Amino acid sequence: MAAEFEGRVKMHFLLRVLRRSLVALAAALLLTANANAAGGTFRYASVSEPAPLDVMLTTAGVSLVIGMHIFEALYTIDSHYQPQPMLAEGETVQDGGKTIVITLRQGVHFHNGKEMTSDDVVASLQRWAKYGVRGKLLFVEGSSVEASGKYEITIKLPQPNGAWKNLLAHLEGGPAIYPSEIASKATDQPIAQSDYIGTGPYMFKEWRPNRDIEIVRFDGYNARTNPGDGYSGKRVANFDSIQFIPVPDVGTRVSGIQAGDYDYAETISGDLYDQLSADSSVKVVKAGAPLFGLFFTNSKAGILKDNFKLRRAIEMAFCRNDALRVSFGPQALWNAQGSIFPPGNFWYSTAGTDKYNECDPAGAKALAKEAGYDGTPIRLLTSTNYQTHYDQATVFVKEMADAGINVQMIVVDWATLLKMRGQPDQWDMFITHHGGPPDPILLTFLNEGYPGWWATPEITALRAEFTGTADLTQRKAVWDKIQELYYEQVPAIKVGDAYSFDIMSPKVQNLVSPLFWPVFFNASFN
Amino acid sequence: MWSYALKRAGATAITLVAASVIIFAFIHLIPGDPIYVRLGDTATPDQVEAVRHTLGLDQPILVQYFQWVGAVLHGDLGHSIFYDEPILSVIADHAETSVLLATITMIWVLLIGVPVGMIAATRHGSWLDQGLSGLAMLMASVPTFWVGLYMILIFAAWLGWLPSSGFPSLFDRGGIANLRYLLLPSLTLAAPNAALILRLTRASMLDVSREDHVRTARAKGIRPWRVVTHHIFRNALLAVVSAFGFTFAALISEAVVTETVFALPGIGRLVVQSILQRDYPVIQGVVLVIVVLYLVVNFLVDVSYRFLDPRVELQ
């Protein structure tokens, strides 16, 4: 009897322990689940290792994706690609656009705890003006920037620049704001990793080459209060940390998402688009803005130097649909349209586009003959690093041959191409690609110093007219004229709009639709 | 033995000097420019020239070479243009993965290639030998990127047993358990190399088994398995050990396809990436270290002959 009683007591005790353990386990699981929803580590599989994260000095995509979380500029872009204040509070434009006074937000802190003031902004803009990739587009000779108060700066320009706000909003090679002690000592060399200090919602933690770059939530972040819209408005860091992991093979990036090893994988091959769109284990994220391939023509030397008729013959012979289908796959990922900016964009224009995608080899042959073309090889530089460049170049060469135009493809790696294209005697055409910038002035073919060197009197005059006014309606009218001229003088040949796509885990929610690059503030796990 | 070691050290020094000239000349003679790669598509010629001057890349090539050699002799391999770190630190980061991957792969190769090669040799001409030899041919001929991608698909994406890619350091959270990240890549790399060792073990053993001392051992009534292990296998080992040494060195420096597929931070990927970016100091440093590695492995293999076969004289 005593043994039976003792047995019951033991059983009762065991059941009690078991019940409590189960309750504790359930509570722990619930807490863990909540913790995951609110925080967790977000793992981003990138194509390659980024260039240094000093965003003033680089236009490399992966660096920008990471940099967008660490650094902020005075302005940023909303979902309609319009500039909106970020670190700026507001501005007044005086003296016909030659003086711009910008007031700064108060209470914004850097990751080192220091409050941002006009000294930091001035030092950053001065460094950008001197060494930044795009600094000279705004700060031409005779420009200045100075502090006109603790939270106010004044920019003075010798001529009005209608693109000033867009230039201050575009972080690609753009004016990120660093602490003055870092910006003032920075040179043309990228700043050290220990100086990756910005005002963004995440702060730099560690870079382990070929393993990962880790950024962690900045608890002192002072978010804007207006609702998030594109990159603008309120930014919330929901993840505890984000790891950017280089995974060069596209198959591995896809399998890694399916296996749950990554949460987001960039730049997936077009031929996987249909398959992955139907796969419930991943979500497809299509880029908001297209990229477009550009075949630049050489305006400094060679057979195409000033033979606009021959350039137009090449333009006429090029069938874009074939090139886009071969390089990007399903039609959902490309659009053969001739406006430099895509439909829906403020700068969209049909001026001159009747000459786009004529796909007329017989007409091209006749025009080439009229241009005095004698079969001399046209040297086309292309690279194998970007498969789409090579694919488009291959189609291009074949279609030119059909029109009797002899194109000789010179295939090199990207580093060699970058070097060779700086030497005018080495090439007649080269292929690269372009993202849609927030302002036409950022287009590379409008930069007369960029290889291609389009600097005819007509474009020089139009460029001056375009930047000389801040009135958007006037600027748009001039842009239409520039595009018309683009199709007459053919400084470059646009292939077509291509929409890259990424994939992510279905557990990711509230992702900001990628405008230029994906960003992960405001996103979280469900 | 010591005089042999000294002679080898002298030859090694000459080889290193020659290697340093070749490495430096080749990397600087190929076209391409690290500054353009680093600054991006829109850098102006002025910006490029300013950075070139800062990095000392505008100096005559001979000046650059002697500066590099001088620094190397002081134990300084230089500074990476892209990683903003000393080269030794960059190499050390990547060497951990490569050495571990090569070691685990060699364990698979040893466990699979040698015993299966012995079985194939002892069952020479049988269906088992034919089957194993055919399997070895298949393993050697299937591309590693294909094997790797299917491994990931089956064991990571479908079954979820192992991670698909990456490798956190053993010093990171997870510690020794992080070795599971290297299971799939090591098996992928082991497949063709085990096939090579299998075929080599089999062929060497068949050669030795036809020699007189083996026939004598059998005539003396020694047990068949002892004849295989003590009289045939041991004498066939020289060729296998040579292959082992060079396979190990090659796995450290040439596993670039597997490292790319599995996103491993290894030496092979570092070299290829540095070449594409024209990160001259890293390429020079890594290739120099690889040359030293080959020389050391070569020396160790030569010395091991003496222990495996006392008849070998080291002169």
Boltz contact constraints between the chains, C-beta under 6 A:
constraints:
  - contact:
      token1: [A, 51]
      token2: [B, 38]
      max_distance: 6.0
  - contact:
      token1: [A, 58]
      token2: [B, 40]
      max_distance: 6.0
  - contact:
      token1: [A, 59]
      token2: [B, 40]
      max_distance: 6.0
  - contact:
      token1: [A, 59]
      token2: [B, 41]
      max_distance: 6.0
  - contact:
      token1: [A, 59]
      token2: [B, 42]
      max_distance: 6.0
  - contact:
      token1: [A, 60]
      token2: [B, 40]
      max_distance: 6.0
  - contact:
      token1: [A, 133]
      token2: [B, 42]
      max_distance: 6.0
  - contact:
      token1: [A, 188]
      token2: [B, 50]
      max_distance: 6.0
  - contact:
      token1: [A, 188]
      token2: [B, 51]
      max_distance: 6.0
  - contact:
      token1: [A, 189]
      token2: [B, 54]
      max_distance: 6.0
  - contact:
      token1: [A, 209]
      token2: [B, 83]
      max_distance: 6.0
  - contact:
      token1: [A, 209]
      token2: [B, 90]
      max_distance: 6.0
  - contact:
      token1: [A, 209]
      token2: [B, 93]
      max_distance: 6.0
  - contact:
      token1: [A, 210]
      token2: [B, 265]
      max_distance: 6.0
  - contact:
      token1: [A, 211]
      token2: [B, 265]
      max_distance: 6.0
  - contact:
      token1: [A, 245]
      token2: [B, 166]
      max_distance: 6.0
  - contact:
      token1: [A, 247]
      token2: [B, 165]
      max_distance: 6.0
  - contact:
      token1: [A, 247]
      token2: [B, 263]
      max_distance: 6.0
  - contact:
      token1: [A, 248]
      token2: [B, 260]
      max_distance: 6.0
  - contact:
      token1: [A, 249]
      token2: [B, 260]
      max_distance: 6.0
  - contact:
      token1: [A, 249]
      token2: [B, 261]
      max_distance: 6.0
  - contact:
      token1: [A, 251]
      token2: [B, 149]
      max_distance: 6.0
  - contact:
      token1: [A, 252]
      token2: [B, 165]
      max_distance: 6.0
  - contact:
      token1: [A, 252]
      token2: [B, 261]
      max_distance: 6.0
  - contact:
      token1: [A, 252]
      token2: [B, 263]
      max_distance: 6.0
  - contact:
      token1: [A, 255]
      token2: [B, 152]
      max_distance: 6.0
  - contact:
      token1: [A, 255]
      token2: [B, 153]
      max_distance: 6.0
  - contact:
      token1: [A, 255]
      token2: [B, 156]
      max_distance: 6.0
  - contact:
      token1: [A, 255]
      token2: [B, 157]
      max_distance: 6.0
  - contact:
      token1: [A, 255]
      token2: [B, 164]
      max_distance: 6.0
  - contact:
      token1: [A, 256]
      token2: [B, 164]
      max_distance: 6.0
  - contact:
      token1: [A, 256]
      token2: [B, 165]
      max_distance: 6.0
  - contact:
      token1: [A, 258]
      token2: [B, 157]
      max_distance: 6.0
  - contact:
      token1: [A, 259]
      token2: [B, 156]
      max_distance: 6.0
  - contact:
      token1: [A, 259]
      token2: [B, 157]
      max_distance: 6.0
  - contact:
      token1: [A, 259]
      token2: [B, 164]
      max_distance: 6.0
  - contact:
      token1: [A, 261]
      token2: [B, 163]
      max_distance: 6.0
  - contact:
      token1: [A, 261]
      token2: [B, 164]
      max_distance: 6.0
  - contact:
      token1: [A, 415]
      token2: [B, 32]
      max_distance: 6.0
  - contact:
      token1: [A, 415]
      token2: [B, 37]
      max_distance: 6.0
  - contact:
      token1: [A, 415]
      token2: [B, 278]
      max_distance: 6.0
  - contact:
      token1: [A, 416]
      token2: [B, 31]
      max_distance: 6.0
  - contact:
      token1: [A, 416]
      token2: [B, 32]
      max_distance: 6.0
  - contact:
      token1: [A, 418]
      token2: [B, 36]
      max_distance: 6.0
  - contact:
      token1: [A, 419]
      token2: [B, 31]
      max_distance: 6.0
  - contact:
      token1: [A, 419]
      token2: [B, 32]
      max_distance: 6.0
  - contact:
      token1: [A, 419]
      token2: [B, 33]
      max_distance: 6.0
  - contact:
      token1: [A, 419]
      token2: [B, 36]
      max_distance: 6.0
  - contact:
      token1: [A, 449]
      token2: [B, 44]
      max_distance: 6.0
